[in-house]
């Protein structure tokens, strides 16, 4: 459960925690990405208007083909935008959900980030919103997996900074002292029989993924590392969980372990769950 304090009413409201993670925050990225698509259409139209006289001089057929190609491009953008918004807000299981994830991760995210910079919106907010959009796409896939095909990937900053045990090589070395979330995460990993690993950086994360060959990843990280990871491991689906940084980045970070447990409940085939 999530407890929210409302000072104006002197009231504490308890809200249920579900599988979705901050999905309301996806609006920022969806609005910026839609604006980016419109700007792409405007820029493309202007470019065609500038070169069309030259194309007519060369060949009227070439000019007609270029106009047709432009219209098809616009149609793809419009249909794609409608599909993405439909998936994001309804999480309807469309066959193109996986393609939409790829298009947004590989193409649209950098353009949206640039637009956000021009508008004075921080990269952190855009990245966090993008993670929410990605999670909506993942929810829309509605796929189940064997526990052996899942991997929980954690950042090393979850470990208490004062701990003298090196668990990055073997997470089972954890003494379960309770000073960080690692002990609870180990219990979840054992309960669901899901592989779990800690990565100290992108190189080690890639090696872990190559060695384990997961079909689905639950990744915990800050907004920057999470988005970079989403883009790098595609087409492997990744459900992102943003970590909590009460002491700042990379130091004694935390994670809502309940969210990971609920994600596993939603992802693992029923016969694979151990109760």
N, C-alpha and C positions, 0 to 999 in steps of 0.2 A: 504494500500500500504506500501511496505517496501523500505526505502531509503538507498542506499549503496554508500559510498564515495570511489572513486578511486583516491588516491592522485597522482599516477604516470601520470594520464591523466588529472588531475585537473577537474574531471567530477563527477557529482552525477547522479547515475542511479536509477530510480524508478522501483521496481519490484512488480508485483501483488502478494498478499498473497492468498494462496489457502488453502483447507481443510487439506492438508498434512503438517506435521510439520517436518522440517529438515530431509526429507527422504534420502537425499544424504549422511547423516552421518551414515546411517545404514551399509555402506560398512565395517567399522571397525569390528563390531560384526559379520557380516556374514563371513568375512575372518577368524577371530579368531575361530569361531565356526566350520568352515569347517576344519581348521587345527586340531582342537580338535577331530573331528570325525576320521580323518586320523590317529591321534596318538592312539585313542582308538582301531582302527583296527590293528595297528602295535603291541600294547601291548597285545591285545587278541591273535594275531597270535603267539607271542613269548611264551605266557603262554601255549597255546595248544602244541607248539613244545616241550616245557619242560616236559609236562605231558603225551604226546602221547605214549612214550615208555612204561610207566607204564600201560596205558590203554590197549595197545596191549597185555601186559603180563596177564592182567585180562581177557580180552575178545576182540577178533577182531571186534565183533558186536558192543560193547560199543565204541570202537575207531572209527568205521565207523559212528555211530550215533552222536558222538561228533563233527566229521568233518562236517557232514551234518548240524548240528545245527550252527556251526561256519559260514558256507557258507550262511545259511539263515540269520544269524545275519548281515553279511556283506552286503547282498542284501538289507535288510531293511535299513541299514545305507545309502547305496548309493542312493536308491530310495528316501528315506526321504530327503537327502541333495538336490537332484535335485528338488523335490517338493517344499521344503522351498525356494530355490533360485528362482524358477519360481514364487511363490506367492509373494516374496519380491520385485522382480524387475518388474513384470508385473501386480501385484495385481489382478491376474485372480481369479475368484470366483470358487475355487475348493472345493469339499465337505470335503476334509481333512484339510481345513484351520484351523478349530477349534482344531482339534487334533494336528496340527503343533504348534499352540500357546501353548497348554498344554505341549508338549514335550520340547519346548524351554524354557518355564518358569520354569518348575519343574526339568528338567534333565540337559539340555545343558548349561543354564546360569551359574550355579556354576562352571562347568568344564571350561568354557570359561573365567570366572573371574580368576580362578587359573592360566590358561595359560597366561593371560594378566599380572598377577603379576610376573610370571617368566620372561616375556619379558620386564618388566619395564614399562608397559602401565598402566596409572592410572585407578582406579576403576571408577572415575567420567566419563571419556571418554567412557569406555565400557558400563556403565549404560545408558548414554545418547544415545549411538548408539543402545542399546537394546530397548529403548523406541521407537526409530524410526522404528525398525524391527517390534515391537509389533503393531505400528500404521499401518504399511503396511498390516499386517495380518487382522487387524480390517477393513481396507478399502476393503480388498478382500472379506470379508463376505457380503458386500453390502446389509445390512439389514436395514429396516425402523422400527421405533417404535412409539407408541403413546407417546405424551409428558408426560403423567402421569407415564410412565414406565422408564423415564430417571431421572438421578440424577447428579447434578453438585456438586462435592465434592472439597472444597477449604481448604487451610492451613490457620491457624490463623495469620501467619506472613504477610499476605496480608494487614491486618489492620494497619493503621498508628500507630506507637508505642506511639505517644503522645495522641492518642484518649483515652478519659476516659469512653467511652461507651463499655459495655461488650456485644459484638454481637455473641460470641461463643454459647450462649444459645438461642438467637433469632436474626437472621440476619436482621430482619425487624426493629430492633431498630436503624439501621444506620441512621445518620442525613443527609446523602447525602451532606457532606461538600466538596467532591471532592478531598480530600487530598490523597486518595488511590483509588484502583480499585473497592472497594466494592459497591459503589453507582451505577456504570455502570453495574456491574454484577447483582445487584438487578433488574435493569431495564430490562436486558436481560431475567432474570428469569421470571419476570412478563409478558413480551411480549410473550414469548414462552410457558408460563404456565408450566415451568419445576421446579421441587423441587430443592432447593439448600441448602447446609449446610456447616458449617465450623467445621473442626475437629482439636482439639488441640493435638491429638496423635493417635496412632494405636488403643487403646482401644475404644475411642470415635468413631473413624471411623468405627470400626466393629459394634458398637451399632447402628450407623446411618444407615448402610447398612441393618442390620437385621430388624430395625424398618420400613424402607421404601421399602425393597424388590425390588430394581430396576432390570430391565432387561438389562440395559446398564448404564455405569458410564462414565462421563467426569471428569477426575481427574486432578487437578492442584497441583504440588508439586515439590520439588527438586528431583534430579536424584535418590538419595538414597531412600527417602520415596516413590517415585513413583514406583520404581522397587519392593520394598518390598510389596507395596499395590497390584501391578499387580499379584504377586505370591500368595498373601494371599487370594484374592477374587476370583481367578479362580475357576469355569468356567464362572463367569460373565464377559462379555467383557468390557474392559476398554480402553478408548482413552486417552492417556496421553499427558498433556501439561506441559512442563517444565517451571517453573517460572523464572523470571528475578531477579537477585540479585545485584543491583547496590551498595548496602551498605554491601554486604556480606550475609552469610546464616542467615535465620530466623529473619531478621530485615528489615522492610519496603520493602518487596519483591513486585514484580509487575507481571502482566500477560498480554499478548496480547489478550485483550477481543475480538478483531475481529476474532481471531481463534476459540474461543468458539462459537461465533455467527455463523460462517461458518460451524462449526461442527454440530450445531443444524439444520441448513438448510439442511445438507446432511442426517441427521439421522431421523428427524421427518417426519411422514407421512404427505403428502401435505394437507390433509383435517384438520390436527391438527394445522397447522400454522396460527398464527394470524398476519395479515399484517396491 
